[in-house]
């Protein structure tokens, strides 16, 4: 997965696409884990962290947009 600095350069649509892909991969990895087909269990943790990282960036942007809108109304 991309580094945080690379993720920050993406726009929201690209981040939502990455998030969807990561969640799908996470689902597949969990399924493989349960059925005993998975060899690399570390990948499961990596993808979980990637999902959390993307969600954090999206939330930061949401908060920044809300603060900018609020600041515009006060002024």
C-alpha positions as CSV (number, residue, x, y, z in Angstrom):
1,X,0.0,0.0,0.0
2,X,1.0,3.6,-0.4
3,X,2.8,5.6,2.2
4,X,0.8,8.2,4.1
5,X,2.6,11.0,2.2
6,X,1.4,9.5,-1.1
7,X,-2.1,9.1,0.2
8,X,-2.2,12.8,1.3
9,X,-1.5,13.8,-2.4
10,X,-4.6,11.9,-3.6
11,X,-8.0,13.6,-3.9
12,X,-11.0,12.3,-2.1
13,X,-12.3,10.2,-5.0
14,X,-9.0,8.4,-5.3
15,X,-9.0,7.8,-1.5
16,X,-12.5,6.4,-1.6
17,X,-11.4,4.0,-4.4
18,X,-8.4,2.9,-2.5
19,X,-10.5,2.4,0.6
20,X,-13.0,0.2,-1.3
21,X,-10.1,-1.8,-2.8
22,X,-8.5,-2.3,0.6
23,X,-11.8,-3.3,2.3
24,X,-12.4,-5.9,-0.5
25,X,-8.8,-7.2,0.0
26,X,-9.4,-7.4,3.7
27,X,-12.6,-9.4,3.2
28,X,-10.8,-11.8,0.9
29,X,-7.9,-12.2,3.3
30,X,-10.3,-12.9,6.2
31,X,-12.1,-15.4,4.1
32,X,-8.8,-17.1,3.2
33,X,-7.8,-17.1,6.9
34,X,-10.9,-18.8,8.0
35,X,-10.8,-21.5,5.3
36,X,-7.1,-22.1,6.0
37,X,-5.9,-21.0,2.5
38,X,-3.8,-18.1,3.7
39,X,0.0,-18.4,4.0
40,X,0.9,-14.8,4.8
41,X,-0.9,-13.8,8.0
42,X,1.0,-10.5,8.3
43,X,-0.7,-9.2,5.2
44,X,-4.0,-9.2,7.2
45,X,-2.6,-6.7,9.7
46,X,-1.1,-4.6,7.0
47,X,-4.4,-4.2,5.1
48,X,-6.2,-3.4,8.4
49,X,-3.7,-0.6,9.1
50,X,-4.1,0.7,5.5
51,X,-7.9,0.9,5.9
52,X,-7.5,2.8,9.2
53,X,-4.9,5.1,7.6
54,X,-7.2,6.0,4.7
55,X,-10.2,6.5,7.1
56,X,-8.1,8.8,9.2
57,X,-7.1,10.9,6.2
58,X,-10.7,11.2,5.1
59,X,-11.8,12.2,8.5
60,X,-9.0,14.8,8.8
61,X,-10.2,16.3,5.5
62,X,-13.8,16.3,6.7
63,X,-12.9,18.1,9.9
64,X,-10.8,20.7,8.0
65,X,-13.7,21.4,5.6
66,X,-16.2,21.8,8.5
67,X,-13.8,24.2,10.3
68,X,-13.3,26.2,7.1
69,X,-17.0,26.4,6.6
70,X,-17.6,27.4,10.2
71,X,-14.9,30.0,10.0
72,X,-16.5,31.5,6.9
73,X,-19.8,31.9,8.7
74,X,-18.3,33.7,11.7
75,X,-16.4,36.2,9.8
